[in-house]
Amino acid sequence: MSNPSNIIMNFPTVIQVSEIENAKALNEKICKGAYGLVKTQPNTKPGSWACNLYTTILSGQCLTDLEPFSVLKTVMEEGVGKFARELKYDVDHYPPQINECWLNVYGKGHSQDIHCHRNHVFSGIYYPKAPEGCGEVVFHSPLADQMLEPPVTEISPLNTSSFRIQPVPGRMLLFRSWLRHSVLPSDIDDDRISIAFNVVM
């Protein structure tokens, strides 16, 4: 007879997935504003990125300071506040603040390299447009490059080194900024639009 044992789960990798209610009208406004930026502002994709996409990440402008994107600020702040409280962070004395927000537009074949958002507490992604079949976001275990991976009989949350989430219009993802993530290429003839943001406390 084997001795009784317990699985103790510490240091979990936590991702908050929220579905924003009645997001259709909001998403239509955001997408209209996004395509307006694509036409008027140059692509500021860093030269070090090996992937292809349109982004405003280095434009020097926080997207939530612009119309019609400013309406997202309340949605983001409410989501971050809920997430931080779930993690028992001291939001009453150190309220979360969005200090970066930018637009990403992925076309056919576009993707994003594995990366994390250094020097921040939380990072988030909101999807105003995510057609069926567009590229998934992949979250990568922070230990994946540091340990040998043994053979498995089946993939489970306790042994996986990556985790995929399908973008859906009106969906917002929140996670700690150290969590590495990437975007898979899309094979569909339509755009995938995301609004990314970073938060400090």
N, CA and C atoms as an extended XYZ file, in Angstrom:
603
Properties=species:S:1:pos:R:3:atomname:S:1:resname:S:1:resid:I:1 pbc="F F F"
N         0.855       -1.190        0.000 N   MET     1
C         0.000        0.000        0.000 CA  MET     1
C         0.897        1.248        0.000 C   MET     1
N         0.578        2.193       -0.877 N   SER     2
C         1.378        3.415       -0.943 CA  SER     2
C         0.961        4.379        0.162 C   SER     2
N         1.880        5.198        0.574 N   ASN     3
C         1.578        6.199        1.592 CA  ASN     3
C         0.732        7.321        0.998 C   ASN     3
N        -0.178        7.907        1.786 N   PRO     4
C        -0.982        9.029        1.283 CA  PRO     4
C        -0.078       10.231        0.975 C   PRO     4
N        -0.444       10.977       -0.045 N   SER     5
C         0.327       12.163       -0.424 CA  SER     5
C        -0.605       13.224       -0.980 C   SER     5
N        -0.125       14.445       -0.981 N   ASN     6
C        -0.892       15.580       -1.482 CA  ASN     6
C        -0.087       16.321       -2.536 C   ASN     6
N        -0.794       16.870       -3.515 N   ILE     7
C        -0.184       17.775       -4.483 CA  ILE     7
C        -0.390       19.195       -3.970 C   ILE     7
N         0.701       19.908       -3.738 N   ILE     8
C         0.621       21.298       -3.279 CA  ILE     8
C         0.976       22.198       -4.455 C   ILE     8
N         0.053       23.057       -4.863 N   MET     9
C         0.286       23.919       -6.023 CA  MET     9
C         0.653       25.321       -5.564 C   MET     9
N         1.938       25.654       -5.607 N   ASN    10
C         2.428       26.995       -5.333 CA  ASN    10
C         2.974       27.603       -6.630 C   ASN    10
N         3.148       28.904       -6.619 N   PHE    11
C         3.681       29.626       -7.781 CA  PHE    11
C         2.870       29.357       -9.045 C   PHE    11
N         1.544       29.457       -8.992 N   PRO    12
C         0.759       29.176      -10.197 CA  PRO    12
C         0.927       30.269      -11.246 C   PRO    12
N         0.765       29.882      -12.500 N   THR    13
C         0.729       30.840      -13.594 CA  THR    13
C        -0.735       31.174      -13.846 C   THR    13
N        -1.139       32.391      -13.522 N   VAL    14
C        -2.557       32.759      -13.503 CA  VAL    14
C        -2.876       33.690      -14.672 C   VAL    14
N        -3.953       33.375      -15.376 N   ILE    15
C        -4.443       34.211      -16.470 CA  ILE    15
C        -5.920       34.472      -16.227 C   ILE    15
N        -6.330       35.731      -16.244 N   GLN    16
C        -7.750       36.067      -16.103 CA  GLN    16
C        -8.354       36.276      -17.487 C   GLN    16
N        -9.419       35.543      -17.786 N   VAL    17
C       -10.124       35.647      -19.058 CA  VAL    17
C       -11.497       36.254      -18.793 C   VAL    17
N       -11.777       37.402      -19.417 N   SER    18
C       -13.055       38.090      -19.211 CA  SER    18
C       -13.757       38.272      -20.555 C   SER    18
N       -15.062       38.067      -20.555 N   GLU    19
C       -15.873       38.340      -21.737 CA  GLU    19
C       -16.666       39.623      -21.456 C   GLU    19
N       -16.361       40.685      -22.197 N   ILE    20
C       -17.013       41.974      -21.978 CA  ILE    20
C       -18.433       41.926      -22.534 C   ILE    20
N       -19.412       42.261      -21.697 N   GLU    21
C       -20.810       42.187      -22.103 CA  GLU    21
C       -21.155       43.287      -23.101 C   GLU    21
N       -22.040       42.953      -24.041 N   ASN    22
C       -22.551       43.912      -25.022 CA  ASN    22
C       -21.414       44.669      -25.713 C   ASN    22
N       -20.421       43.909      -26.180 N   ALA    23
C       -19.211       44.517      -26.729 CA  ALA    23
C       -19.313       44.842      -28.220 C   ALA    23
N       -20.392       44.468      -28.891 N   LYS    24
C       -20.457       44.622      -30.345 CA  LYS    24
C       -20.303       46.070      -30.787 C   LYS    24
N       -21.079       46.976      -30.201 N   ALA    25
C       -21.003       48.385      -30.583 CA  ALA    25
C       -19.645       48.972      -30.233 C   ALA    25
N       -19.116       48.603      -29.058 N   LEU    26
C       -17.791       49.059      -28.647 CA  LEU    26
C       -16.740       48.588      -29.643 C   LEU    26
N       -16.796       47.339      -30.036 N   ASN    27
C       -15.810       46.792      -30.953 CA  ASN    27
C       -15.862       47.459      -32.323 C   ASN    27
N       -17.052       47.797      -32.776 N   GLU    28
C       -17.188       48.483      -34.063 CA  GLU    28
C       -16.490       49.834      -34.035 C   GLU    28
N       -16.635       50.570      -32.935 N   LYS    29
C       -15.966       51.862      -32.793 CA  LYS    29
C       -14.451       51.698      -32.734 C   LYS    29
N       -14.003       50.703      -31.968 N   ILE    30
C       -12.568       50.475      -31.818 CA  ILE    30
C       -11.945       50.080      -33.155 C   ILE    30
N       -12.612       49.212      -33.901 N   CYS    31
C       -12.079       48.777      -35.196 CA  CYS    31
C       -12.029       49.938      -36.186 C   CYS    31
N       -13.044       50.779      -36.173 N   LYS    32
C       -13.031       51.955      -37.057 CA  LYS    32
C       -11.852       52.862      -36.712 C   LYS    32
N       -11.631       53.084      -35.422 N   GLY    33
C       -10.493       53.888      -34.994 CA  GLY    33
C        -9.171       53.229      -35.336 C   GLY    33
N        -9.109       51.892      -35.235 N   ALA    34
C        -7.878       51.163      -35.531 CA  ALA    34
C        -7.486       51.326      -36.992 C   ALA    34
N        -8.443       51.166      -37.897 N   TYR    35
C        -8.127       51.307      -39.317 CA  TYR    35
C        -7.803       52.755      -39.681 C   TYR    35
N        -8.356       53.687      -38.909 N   GLY    36
C        -7.977       55.077      -39.107 CA  GLY    36
C        -6.514       55.306      -38.769 C   GLY    36
N        -6.031       54.673      -37.700 N   LEU    37
C        -4.617       54.781      -37.333 CA  LEU    37
C        -3.718       54.122      -38.369 C   LEU    37
N        -4.150       52.976      -38.884 N   VAL    38
C        -3.349       52.279      -39.895 CA  VAL    38
C        -3.120       53.179      -41.108 C   VAL    38
N        -4.144       53.982      -41.464 N   LYS    39
C        -4.041       54.857      -42.634 CA  LYS    39
C        -3.221       56.114      -42.366 C   LYS    39
N        -3.190       56.566      -41.100 N   THR    40
C        -2.592       57.874      -40.816 CA  THR    40
C        -1.282       57.827      -40.047 C   THR    40
N        -1.024       56.731      -39.331 N   GLN    41
C         0.196       56.650      -38.538 CA  GLN    41
C         1.100       55.531      -39.059 C   GLN    41
N         2.400       55.798      -39.135 N   PRO    42
C         3.322       54.770      -39.624 CA  PRO    42
C         3.428       53.599      -38.665 C   PRO    42
N         3.815       52.461      -39.209 N   ASN    43
C         4.053       51.272      -38.413 CA  ASN    43
C         5.313       51.489      -37.581 C   ASN    43
N         5.205       51.338      -36.261 N   THR    44
C         6.360       51.549      -35.379 CA  THR    44
C         6.919       50.224      -34.852 C   THR    44
N         6.774       49.167      -35.634 N   LYS    45
C         7.306       47.856      -35.242 CA  LYS    45
C         8.813       47.941      -35.051 C   LYS    45
N         9.330       47.534      -33.887 N   PRO    46
C        10.780       47.568      -33.661 CA  PRO    46
C        11.541       46.730      -34.682 C   PRO    46
N        12.706       47.211      -35.063 N   GLY    47
C        13.511       46.490      -36.038 CA  GLY    47
C        13.984       45.146      -35.542 C   GLY    47
N        14.006       44.963      -34.221 N   SER    48
C        14.463       43.691      -33.656 CA  SER    48
C        13.411       42.592      -33.764 C   SER    48
N        12.160       42.951      -34.063 N   TRP    49
C        11.104       41.947      -34.187 CA  TRP    49
C        11.240       41.198      -35.505 C   TRP    49
N        11.253       39.894      -35.463 N   ALA    50
C        11.361       39.087      -36.673 CA  ALA    50
C        10.009       38.857      -37.331 C   ALA    50
N         8.929       39.184      -36.627 N   CYS    51
C         7.586       38.915      -37.119 CA  CYS    51
C         7.057       40.092      -37.946 C   CYS    51
N         5.894       39.881      -38.572 N   ASN    52
C         5.220       40.933      -39.330 CA  ASN    52
C         3.874       41.250      -38.701 C   ASN    52
N         3.586       42.530      -38.548 N   LEU    53
C         2.296       43.028      -38.106 CA  LEU    53
C         2.363       44.551      -38.115 C   LEU    53
N         1.218       45.210      -37.995 N   TYR    54
C         1.180       46.658      -37.800 CA  TYR    54
C         1.012       46.914      -36.316 C   TYR    54
N         1.818       47.828      -35.756 N   THR    55
C         1.717       48.145      -34.336 CA  THR    55
C         2.043       49.614      -34.090 C   THR    55
N         1.501       50.147      -33.009 N   THR    56
C         1.826       51.519      -32.589 CA  THR    56
C         2.643       51.514      -31.304 C   THR    56
N         3.333       50.403      -31.018 N   ILE    57
C         3.960       50.213      -29.717 CA  ILE    57
C         5.007       51.285      -29.389 C   ILE    57
N         5.731       51.791      -30.352 N   LEU    58
C         6.771       52.783      -30.086 CA  LEU    58
C         6.383       54.174      -30.577 C   LEU    58
N         5.085       54.412      -30.700 N   SER    59
C         4.628       55.709      -31.209 CA  SER    59
C         4.759       56.825      -30.181 C   SER    59
N         4.971       56.455      -28.910 N   GLY    60
C         5.053       57.459      -27.853 CA  GLY    60
C         3.696       57.946      -27.378 C   GLY    60
N         2.631       57.312      -27.839 N   GLN    61
C         1.278       57.721      -27.489 CA  GLN    61
C         0.539       56.558      -26.837 C   GLN    61
N        -0.086       56.824      -25.691 N   CYS    62
C        -0.910       55.815      -25.034 CA  CYS    62
C        -2.274       55.802      -25.700 C   CYS    62
N        -2.668       54.659      -26.218 N   LEU    63
C        -3.879       54.572      -27.018 CA  LEU    63
C        -5.125       55.025      -26.268 C   LEU    63
N        -5.158       54.810      -24.957 N   THR    64
C        -6.343       55.192      -24.189 CA  THR    64
C        -6.490       56.702      -24.047 C   THR    64
N        -5.499       57.479      -24.512 N   ASP    65
C        -5.614       58.939      -24.532 CA  ASP    65
C        -6.276       59.439      -25.815 C   ASP    65
N        -6.560       58.532      -26.737 N   LEU    66
C        -7.132       58.889      -28.030 CA  LEU    66
C        -8.564       58.399      -28.143 C   LEU    66
N        -9.376       59.127      -28.915 N   GLU    67
C       -10.716       58.648      -29.263 CA  GLU    67
C       -10.595       57.758      -30.493 C   GLU    67
N       -11.389       56.690      -30.574 N   PRO    68
C       -12.421       56.252      -29.636 CA  PRO    68
C       -11.906       55.259      -28.595 C   PRO    68
N       -10.585       55.119      -28.491 N   PHE    69
C       -10.009       54.082      -27.630 CA  PHE    69
C       -10.125       54.394      -26.139 C   PHE    69
N       -10.359       55.677      -25.814 N   SER    70
C       -10.407       56.069      -24.398 CA  SER    70
C       -11.505       55.353      -23.631 C   SER    70
N       -12.561       54.931      -24.330 N   VAL    71
C       -13.656       54.231      -23.665 CA  VAL    71
C       -13.193       52.895      -23.089 C   VAL    71
N       -12.101       52.349      -23.624 N   LEU    72
C       -11.585       51.082      -23.120 CA  LEU    72
C       -10.922       51.212      -21.761 C   LEU    72
N       -10.526       52.420      -21.393 N   LYS    73
C        -9.766       52.601      -20.158 CA  LYS    73
C       -10.534       52.093      -18.942 C   LYS    73
N       -11.823       52.417      -18.875 N   THR    74
C       -12.641       51.964      -17.746 CA  THR    74
C       -12.755       50.446      -17.729 C   THR    74
N       -12.954       49.842      -18.895 N   VAL    75
C       -13.047       48.386      -18.999 CA  VAL    75
C       -11.766       47.736      -18.508 C   VAL    75
N       -10.630       48.291      -18.947 N   MET    76
C        -9.334       47.745      -18.551 CA  MET    76
C        -9.095       47.914      -17.055 C   MET    76
N        -9.377       49.096      -16.535 N   GLU    77
C        -9.137       49.362      -15.121 CA  GLU    77
C        -9.984       48.463      -14.230 C   GLU    77
N       -11.242       48.252      -14.603 N   GLU    78
C       -12.103       47.364      -13.814 CA  GLU    78
C       -11.580       45.935      -13.835 C   GLU    78
N       -11.138       45.486      -15.000 N   GLY    79
C       -10.610       44.134      -15.112 CA  GLY    79
C        -9.331       43.943      -14.319 C   GLY    79
N        -8.430       44.926      -14.412 N   VAL    80
C        -7.171       44.847      -13.672 CA  VAL    80
C        -7.423       44.887      -12.167 C   VAL    80
N        -8.337       45.753      -11.736 N   GLY    81
C        -8.653       45.833      -10.315 CA  GLY    81
C        -9.183       44.519       -9.768 C   GLY    81
N       -10.061       43.875      -10.526 N   LYS    82
C       -10.604       42.575      -10.102 CA  LYS    82
C        -9.500       41.531      -10.026 C   LYS    82
N        -8.641       41.508      -11.034 N   PHE    83
C        -7.547       40.542      -11.082 CA  PHE    83
C        -6.585       40.740       -9.924 C   PHE    83
N        -6.209       41.992       -9.669 N   ALA    84
C        -5.263       42.295       -8.588 CA  ALA    84
C        -5.842       41.912       -7.228 C   ALA    84
N        -7.128       42.146       -7.029 N   ARG    85
C        -7.748       41.778       -5.761 CA  ARG    85
C        -7.816       40.261       -5.595 C   ARG    85
N        -8.066       39.546       -6.682 N   GLU    86
C        -8.067       38.085       -6.623 CA  GLU    86
C        -6.698       37.563       -6.200 C   GLU    86
N        -5.637       38.248       -6.610 N   LEU    87
C        -4.280       37.843       -6.257 CA  LEU    87
C        -3.826       38.413       -4.909 C   LEU    87
N        -4.737       39.129       -4.231 N   LYS    88
C        -4.480       39.688       -2.902 CA  LYS    88
C        -3.382       40.754       -2.917 C   LYS    88
N        -3.313       41.525       -3.994 N   TYR    89
C        -2.383       42.653       -4.047 CA  TYR    89
C        -3.046       43.875       -3.422 C   TYR    89
N        -2.236       44.771       -2.880 N   ASP    90
C        -2.739       45.921       -2.134 CA  ASP    90
C        -3.141       47.046       -3.086 C   ASP    90
N        -4.316       46.879       -3.698 N   VAL    91
C        -4.780       47.881       -4.658 CA  VAL    91
C        -5.330       49.126       -3.972 C   VAL    91
N        -5.680       49.032       -2.682 N   ASP    92
C        -6.199       50.202       -1.978 CA  ASP    92
C        -5.102       51.240       -1.731 C   ASP    92
N        -3.912       50.791       -1.407 N   HIS    93
C        -2.809       51.711       -1.174 CA  HIS    93
C        -1.946       51.920       -2.417 C   HIS    93
N        -1.993       50.955       -3.350 N   TYR    94
C        -1.189       51.042       -4.572 CA  TYR    94
C        -2.081       50.721       -5.781 C   TYR    94
N        -2.954       51.645       -6.152 N   PRO    95
C        -3.906       51.370       -7.234 CA  PRO    95
C        -3.203       51.129       -8.565 C   PRO    95
N        -3.627       50.122       -9.314 N   PRO    96
C        -3.033       49.857      -10.633 CA  PRO    96
C        -3.244       51.034      -11.578 C   PRO    96
N        -2.242       51.290      -12.406 N   GLN    97
C        -2.304       52.389      -13.369 CA  GLN    97
C        -1.837       51.902      -14.735 C   GLN    97
N        -2.634       52.159      -15.762 N   ILE    98
C        -2.242       51.830      -17.132 CA  ILE    98
C        -1.244       52.879      -17.610 C   ILE    98
N        -0.061       52.460      -17.963 N   ASN    99
C         0.935       53.442      -18.411 CA  ASN    99
C         1.380       53.228      -19.852 C   ASN    99
N         0.931       52.146      -20.479 N   GLU   100
C         1.206       51.911      -21.896 CA  GLU   100
C         0.014       51.199      -22.520 C   GLU   100
N        -0.342       51.596      -23.741 N   CYS   101
C        -1.435       50.941      -24.454 CA  CYS   101
C        -1.214       51.157      -25.943 C   CYS   101
N        -1.279       50.083      -26.718 N   TRP   102
C        -0.987       50.220      -28.144 CA  TRP   102
C        -1.836       49.249      -28.964 C   TRP   102
N        -1.853       49.519      -30.274 N   LEU   103
C        -2.658       48.766      -31.230 CA  LEU   103
C        -1.798       47.756      -31.974 C   LEU   103
N        -2.356       46.558      -32.205 N   ASN   104
C        -1.730       45.548      -33.058 CA  ASN   104
C        -2.741       45.084      -34.088 C   ASN   104
N        -2.336       45.071      -35.358 N   VAL   105
C        -3.183       44.554      -36.427 CA  VAL   105
C        -2.405       43.453      -37.143 C   VAL   105
N        -2.932       42.226      -37.089 N   TYR   106
C        -2.308       41.068      -37.711 CA  TYR   106
C        -3.065       40.700      -38.982 C   TYR   106
N        -2.351       40.641      -40.105 N   GLY   107
C        -2.936       40.171      -41.344 CA  GLY   107
C        -2.604       38.711      -41.571 C   GLY   107
N        -2.913       38.214      -42.757 N   LYS   108
C        -2.656       36.815      -43.079 CA  LYS   108
C        -1.164       36.518      -42.991 C   LYS   108
N        -0.808       35.471      -42.250 N   GLY   109
C         0.580       35.073      -42.096 CA  GLY   109
C         1.342       35.829      -41.029 C   GLY   109
N         0.737       36.859      -40.429 N   HIS   110
C         1.419       37.643      -39.410 CA  HIS   110
C         1.437       36.892      -38.085 C   HIS   110
N         2.457       37.162      -37.280 N   SER   111
C         2.608       36.483      -35.989 CA  SER   111
C         3.339       37.406      -35.025 C   SER   111
N         3.644       36.898      -33.849 N   GLN   112
C         4.398       37.660      -32.852 CA  GLN   112
C         5.377       36.724      -32.167 C   GLN   112
N         6.620       37.214      -31.979 N   ASP   113
C         7.656       36.430      -31.331 CA  ASP   113
C         7.325       36.183      -29.857 C   ASP   113
N         7.986       35.196      -29.248 N   ILE   114
C         7.875       34.973      -27.806 CA  ILE   114
C         8.513       36.152      -27.074 C   ILE   114
N         7.781       36.715      -26.127 N   HIS   115
C         8.284       37.882      -25.409 CA  HIS   115
C         7.545       38.031      -24.086 C   HIS   115
N         8.045       38.907      -23.230 N   CYS   116
C         7.351       39.322      -22.015 CA  CYS   116
C         7.449       40.835      -21.923 C   CYS   116
N         6.733       41.426      -20.979 N   HIS   117
C         6.697       42.875      -20.840 CA  HIS   117
C         7.410       43.267      -19.546 C   HIS   117
N         8.678       43.520      -19.657 N   ARG   118
C         9.512       43.782      -18.484 CA  ARG   118
C         9.143       45.097      -17.802 C   ARG   118
N         9.460       45.155      -16.500 N   ASN   119
C         9.294       46.379      -15.699 CA  ASN   119
C         7.838       46.819      -15.559 C   ASN   119
N         6.922       45.845      -15.594 N   HIS   120
C         5.513       46.120      -15.333 CA  HIS   120
C         4.972       45.034      -14.402 C   HIS   120
N         3.788       45.285      -13.847 N   VAL   121
C         3.167       44.315      -12.939 CA  VAL   121
C         2.182       43.425      -13.696 C   VAL   121
N         1.252       44.053      -14.443 N   PHE   122
C         0.266       43.321      -15.225 CA  PHE   122
C         0.368       43.721      -16.688 C   PHE   122
N        -0.021       42.800      -17.540 N   SER   123
C        -0.195       43.093      -18.957 CA  SER   123
C        -1.543       42.536      -19.392 C   SER   123
N        -2.091       43.132      -20.444 N   GLY   124
C        -3.409       42.707      -20.893 CA  GLY   124
C        -3.566       42.801      -22.395 C   GLY   124
N        -4.550       42.078      -22.898 N   ILE   125
C        -4.899       42.095      -24.314 CA  ILE   125
C        -6.415       42.141      -24.433 C   ILE   125
N        -6.907       43.077      -25.271 N   TYR   126
C        -8.344       43.126      -25.562 CA  TYR   126
C        -8.523       42.925      -27.064 C   TYR   126
N        -9.519       42.111      -27.441 N   TYR   127
C        -9.746       41.785      -28.840 CA  TYR   127
C       -11.044       42.411      -29.354 C   TYR   127
N       -10.959       43.520      -30.108 N   PRO   128
C       -12.163       44.055      -30.736 CA  PRO   128
C       -12.529       43.315      -32.019 C   PRO   128
N       -11.537       42.667      -32.645 N   LYS   129
C       -11.791       41.898      -33.863 CA  LYS   129
C       -10.930       40.640      -33.848 C   LYS   129
N       -11.573       39.489      -33.925 N   ALA   130
C       -10.860       38.209      -33.894 CA  ALA   130
C       -11.679       37.195      -34.673 C   ALA   130
N       -11.541       37.182      -36.002 N   PRO   131
C       -12.330       36.260      -36.817 CA  PRO   131
C       -12.015       34.796      -36.479 C   PRO   131
N       -12.969       33.939      -36.685 N   GLU   132
C       -12.766       32.518      -36.422 CA  GLU   132
C       -11.599       31.999      -37.250 C   GLU   132
N       -10.679       31.304      -36.615 N   GLY   133
C        -9.527       30.754      -37.308 CA  GLY   133
C        -8.301       31.641      -37.277 C   GLY   133
N        -8.400       32.807      -36.639 N   CYS   134
C        -7.226       33.678      -36.555 CA  CYS   134
C        -6.214       33.104      -35.556 C   CYS   134
N        -4.994       33.652      -35.565 N   GLY   135
C        -3.919       33.112      -34.755 CA  GLY   135
C        -4.205       33.157      -33.263 C   GLY   135
N        -3.935       32.058      -32.583 N   GLU   136
C        -4.119       31.975      -31.138 CA  GLU   136
C        -2.957       32.654      -30.415 C   GLU   136
N        -3.207       33.103      -29.191 N   VAL   137
C        -2.128       33.565      -28.330 CA  VAL   137
C        -1.653       32.357      -27.520 C   VAL   137
N        -0.339       32.236      -27.409 N   VAL   138
C         0.257       31.103      -26.707 CA  VAL   138
C         1.020       31.620      -25.496 C   VAL   138
N         0.709       31.104      -24.326 N   PHE   139
C         1.438       31.445      -23.109 CA  PHE   139
C         2.437       30.328      -22.819 C   PHE   139
N         3.668       30.729      -22.471 N   HIS   140
C         4.757       29.779      -22.309 CA  HIS   140
C         5.193       29.704      -20.846 C   HIS   140
N         5.411       28.491      -20.361 N   SER   141
C         5.843       28.295      -18.982 CA  SER   141
C         7.146       29.038      -18.710 C   SER   141
N         7.238       29.749      -17.582 N   PRO   142
C         8.489       30.438      -17.246 CA  PRO   142
C         9.635       29.474      -16.966 C   PRO   142
N         9.333       28.186      -16.777 N   LEU   143
C        10.369       27.192      -16.490 CA  LEU   143
C        10.742       26.347      -17.706 C   LEU   143
N        10.085       26.597      -18.832 N   ALA   144
C        10.238       25.710      -19.979 CA  ALA   144
C        11.673       25.615      -20.485 C   ALA   144
N        12.433       26.673      -20.383 N   ASP   145
C        13.807       26.672      -20.895 CA  ASP   145
C        14.835       26.322      -19.824 C   ASP   145
N        14.375       26.034      -18.614 N   GLN   146
C        15.308       25.826      -17.516 CA  GLN   146
C        15.392       24.373      -17.036 C   GLN   146
N        14.435       23.553      -17.406 N   MET   147
C        14.398       22.186      -16.906 CA  MET   147
C        14.200       21.204      -18.057 C   MET   147
N        14.671       19.960      -17.866 N   LEU   148
C        14.404       18.907      -18.828 CA  LEU   148
C        12.934       18.502      -18.752 C   LEU   148
N        12.338       18.224      -19.906 N   GLU   149
C        10.939       17.824      -19.943 CA  GLU   149
C        10.846       16.298      -20.063 C   GLU   149
N        10.248       15.608      -19.093 N   PRO   150
C        10.117       14.148      -19.174 CA  PRO   150
C         8.986       13.757      -20.125 C   PRO   150
N         8.978       12.509      -20.592 N   PRO   151
C         7.858       12.028      -21.411 CA  PRO   151
C         6.555       12.061      -20.609 C   PRO   151
N         5.437       12.294      -21.300 N   VAL   152
C         4.131       12.336      -20.631 CA  VAL   152
C         3.175       11.367      -21.306 C   VAL   152
N         2.190       10.915      -20.561 N   THR   153
C         1.162       10.044      -21.128 CA  THR   153
C         0.018       10.864      -21.710 C   THR   153
N        -0.188       12.074      -21.189 N   GLU   154
C        -1.156       13.016      -21.737 CA  GLU   154
C        -0.826       14.410      -21.214 C   GLU   154
N        -1.186       15.435      -21.992 N   ILE   155
C        -0.936       16.822      -21.599 CA  ILE   155
C        -1.988       17.252      -20.585 C   ILE   155
N        -1.542       17.879      -19.510 N   SER   156
C        -2.453       18.395      -18.488 CA  SER   156
C        -1.915       19.724      -17.982 C   SER   156
N        -2.723       20.485      -17.239 N   PRO   157
C        -2.230       21.751      -16.678 CA  PRO   157
C        -1.033       21.585      -15.751 C   PRO   157
N        -0.823       20.370      -15.238 N   LEU   158
C         0.290       20.152      -14.325 CA  LEU   158
C         1.606       19.849      -15.030 C   LEU   158
N         1.548       19.537      -16.340 N   ASN   159
C         2.806       19.196      -17.012 CA  ASN   159
C         3.068       19.969      -18.303 C   ASN   159
N         2.099       20.754      -18.760 N   THR   160
C         2.262       21.431      -20.037 CA  THR   160
C         3.289       22.561      -19.948 C   THR   160
N         3.980       22.813      -21.052 N   SER   161
C         4.944       23.915      -21.110 CA  SER   161
C         4.396       25.115      -21.867 C   SER   161
N         3.177       24.975      -22.407 N   SER   162
C         2.534       26.104      -23.088 CA  SER   162
C         1.026       25.924      -23.036 C   SER   162
N         0.329       27.023      -23.252 N   PHE   163
C        -1.129       27.015      -23.137 CA  PHE   163
C        -1.690       28.015      -24.139 C   PHE   163
N        -2.634       27.570      -24.965 N   ARG   164
C        -3.206       28.424      -26.010 CA  ARG   164
C        -4.582       28.951      -25.611 C   ARG   164
N        -4.845       30.185      -26.007 N   ILE   165
C        -6.181       30.761      -25.832 CA  ILE   165
C        -6.609       31.352      -27.171 C   ILE   165
N        -7.810       31.000      -27.601 N   GLN   166
C        -8.341       31.508      -28.864 CA  GLN   166
C        -8.910       32.917      -28.659 C   GLN   166
N        -8.463       33.888      -29.453 N   PRO   167
C        -9.064       35.218      -29.363 CA  PRO   167
C       -10.540       35.187      -29.764 C   PRO   167
N       -11.335       35.979      -29.062 N   VAL   168
C       -12.760       36.120      -29.343 CA  VAL   168
C       -13.103       37.600      -29.225 C   VAL   168
N       -13.896       38.160      -30.133 N   PRO   169
C       -14.270       39.573      -30.006 CA  PRO   169
C       -14.909       39.863      -28.653 C   PRO   169
N       -14.406       40.895      -27.972 N   GLY   170
C       -14.923       41.250      -26.656 CA  GLY   170
C       -14.241       40.535      -25.512 C   GLY   170
N       -13.232       39.717      -25.808 N   ARG   171
C       -12.508       38.987      -24.765 CA  ARG   171
C       -11.287       39.790      -24.313 C   ARG   171
N       -11.044       39.811      -23.005 N   MET   172
C        -9.867       40.470      -22.446 CA  MET   172
C        -9.078       39.473      -21.604 C   MET   172
N        -7.782       39.432      -21.829 N   LEU   173
C        -6.880       38.577      -21.069 CA  LEU   173
C        -5.988       39.437      -20.191 C   LEU   173
N        -5.764       39.007      -18.953 N   LEU   174
C        -4.871       39.698      -18.030 CA  LEU   174
C        -3.924       38.676      -17.409 C   LEU   174
N        -2.671       39.077      -17.239 N   PHE   175
C        -1.656       38.167      -16.716 CA  PHE   175
C        -0.503       38.987      -16.154 C   PHE   175
N         0.323       38.344      -15.326 N   ARG   176
C         1.518       39.003      -14.821 CA  ARG   176
C         2.478       39.252      -15.985 C   ARG   176
N         3.145       40.385      -15.964 N   SER   177
C         3.936       40.823      -17.115 CA  SER   177
C         5.147       39.949      -17.395 C   SER   177
N         5.584       39.148      -16.423 N   TRP   178
C         6.725       38.269      -16.659 CA  TRP   178
C         6.366       37.036      -17.481 C   TRP   178
N         5.086       36.808      -17.697 N   LEU   179
C         4.648       35.604      -18.405 CA  LEU   179
C         4.903       35.755      -19.910 C   LEU   179
N         5.745       34.900      -20.443 N   ARG   180
C         6.078       34.970      -21.858 CA  ARG   180
C         4.899       34.496      -22.714 C   ARG   180
N         4.727       35.143      -23.862 N   HIS   181
C         3.624       34.795      -24.747 CA  HIS   181
C         4.001       35.109      -26.190 C   HIS   181
N         3.245       34.549      -27.112 N   SER   182
C         3.477       34.756      -28.535 CA  SER   182
C         2.144       34.630      -29.254 C   SER   182
N         2.143       34.947      -30.562 N   VAL   183
C         0.934       34.838      -31.387 CA  VAL   183
C         1.249       33.960      -32.591 C   VAL   183
N         0.419       32.956      -32.816 N   LEU   184
C         0.613       32.059      -33.949 CA  LEU   184
C         0.173       32.723      -35.255 C   LEU   184
N         0.777       32.357      -36.364 N   PRO   185
C         0.367       32.910      -37.666 CA  PRO   185
C        -1.082       32.540      -37.981 C   PRO   185
N        -1.739       33.424      -38.715 N   SER   186
C        -3.112       33.189      -39.135 CA  SER   186
C        -3.145       32.891      -40.632 C   SER   186
N        -3.998       31.969      -41.034 N   ASP   187
C        -4.114       31.596      -42.443 CA  ASP   187
C        -5.377       32.147      -43.094 C   ASP   187
N        -6.143       32.949      -42.375 N   ILE   188
C        -7.391       33.453      -42.933 CA  ILE   188
C        -7.164       34.813      -43.607 C   ILE   188
N        -8.039       35.154      -44.543 N   ASP   189
C        -7.932       36.413      -45.279 CA  ASP   189
C        -8.709       37.509      -44.564 C   ASP   189
N        -8.341       37.767      -43.336 N   ASP   190
C        -8.989       38.826      -42.552 CA  ASP   190
C        -8.034       39.245      -41.451 C   ASP   190
N        -8.296       40.408      -40.859 N   ASP   191
C        -7.412       40.945      -39.829 CA  ASP   191
C        -7.820       40.486      -38.438 C   ASP   191
N        -6.825       40.379      -37.606 N   ARG   192
C        -6.991       40.126      -36.175 CA  ARG   192
C        -6.488       41.377      -35.469 C   ARG   192
N        -7.346       42.052      -34.706 N   ILE   193
C        -6.979       43.316      -34.055 CA  ILE   193
C        -6.949       43.121      -32.550 C   ILE   193
N        -5.870       43.572      -31.927 N   SER   194
C        -5.777       43.512      -30.471 CA  SER   194
C        -5.296       44.842      -29.924 C   SER   194
N        -5.763       45.160      -28.735 N   ILE   195
C        -5.300       46.323      -27.980 CA  ILE   195
C        -4.527       45.776      -26.786 C   ILE   195
N        -3.223       46.048      -26.736 N   ALA   196
C        -2.379       45.554      -25.663 CA  ALA   196
C        -2.062       46.679      -24.681 C   ALA   196
N        -1.858       46.339      -23.406 N   PHE   197
C        -1.581       47.375      -22.421 CA  PHE   197
C        -0.764       46.821      -21.272 C   PHE   197
N        -0.031       47.713      -20.619 N   ASN   198
C         0.782       47.381      -19.453 CA  ASN   198
C         0.317       48.208      -18.264 C   ASN   198
N         0.513       47.634      -17.069 N   VAL   199
C         0.015       48.251      -15.834 CA  VAL   199
C         1.112       48.212      -14.765 C   VAL   199
N         1.217       49.296      -14.032 N   VAL   200
C         2.122       49.377      -12.890 CA  VAL   200
C         1.301       49.613      -11.627 C   VAL   200
N         1.945       49.427      -10.467 N   MET   201
C         1.291       49.725       -9.181 CA  MET   201
C         2.259       50.559       -8.338 C   MET   201
